[in-house]
Amino acid sequence: MGFRNSYVGNLSLFYEIEEKLKQGHNVVLISNHHTEADPIIISLLLEKENPHIAENMVILLN
């Protein structure tokens, strides 16, 4: 993965999600498609700016 060429869009939404999680709320992110690598890539991209999300993410694959 090329971190220099990758970015997270709407980063402000992830700041809001992180605050809700720290307050004890539950947050569910739903995707209509996925690959097995997606959860890992999402975690890696959020690791620097939103470490709480990256460290506590639970992935459920169907």
C-alpha positions in Angstrom: 0.0 0.0 0.0 1.4 3.4 -0.9 0.7 5.7 2.1 2.0 8.7 0.2 -0.7 8.3 -2.5 -3.5 7.2 -0.1 -5.9 9.3 1.9 -9.0 9.1 4.0 -11.9 11.3 2.7 -14.2 13.1 5.1 -11.7 12.8 7.9 -13.9 15.0 10.1 -16.5 12.2 10.2 -13.9 9.9 11.7 -13.0 12.4 14.4 -16.7 12.5 15.3 -16.9 8.7 15.3 -13.9 8.5 17.6 -15.4 10.9 20.1 -18.7 8.9 20.2 -16.7 5.7 20.8 -14.8 7.4 23.6 -18.1 8.4 25.2 -19.2 4.7 25.1 -21.5 4.8 22.1 -21.5 2.1 19.5 -20.8 2.8 15.9 -21.4 0.5 12.9 -19.8 1.1 9.5 -21.5 -0.8 6.7 -20.1 -1.4 3.3 -21.8 -2.8 0.3 -18.6 -4.5 -1.0 -15.4 -5.6 0.5 -12.2 -7.6 0.0 -10.5 -9.4 2.8 -7.8 -6.7 2.9 -10.3 -3.8 3.4 -10.5 -3.9 7.2 -6.7 -4.0 7.5 -6.2 -1.2 5.0 -8.9 0.9 6.8 -7.1 0.3 10.1 -3.7 1.3 8.7 -5.1 4.5 7.1 -6.8 5.5 10.4 -3.9 4.6 12.6 -2.2 8.0 12.6 -5.2 10.4 12.9 -7.7 8.1 14.7 -5.8 5.6 16.7 -8.7 4.7 19.0 -10.8 3.5 16.0 -7.8 1.7 14.4 -7.0 -0.1 17.7 -10.5 -1.1 18.7 -12.1 -1.9 15.3 -14.0 -5.2 15.2 -14.5 -6.7 11.7 -17.4 -9.0 10.9 -17.3 -10.6 7.5 -20.3 -12.3 6.0 
